[in-house]
Amino acid sequence: MTAPITITDATFEEQVLKSETPVLVDFWAEWCGPCKMIAPVLEEIAQEYAGKLTIAKLDTDANPTTMASQGVMGLPTLNLYKNGEVVQQIVGAKPKRALLKLIDEHL
């Protein structure tokens, strides 16, 4: 069973930008209602896509540097990184099917 990993400003470059596997980063905050709504969906995707996609969670309140450097303006924002580059940005809570449609084209 694969769960989303937790990343920080300190681990972002190593775990996301240098990853050989595509990484979907969930920029979230404890106070964000829609962030909590998509969390269970991301856990399901992490299990279903184990080995071909990593789901990473970054608490923006605790890690403002990465949020700013990645141009994240609203929460939740999901950035899909492939070879160190953002290939897809999803802003706002979306249903699982819509998320998978946007993710699958990059895997």
PyMOL commands that set and color helices and strands:
alter all, ss='L'
color gray80, all
select helices_A, chain A and resi 12-17+33-48+64-69+96-104
alter helices_A, ss='H'
color red, helices_A
select strands_A, chain A and resi 5-7+23-28+54-59+77-82+85-91
alter strands_A, ss='S'
color yellow, strands_A
deselect
rebuild
show_as cartoon
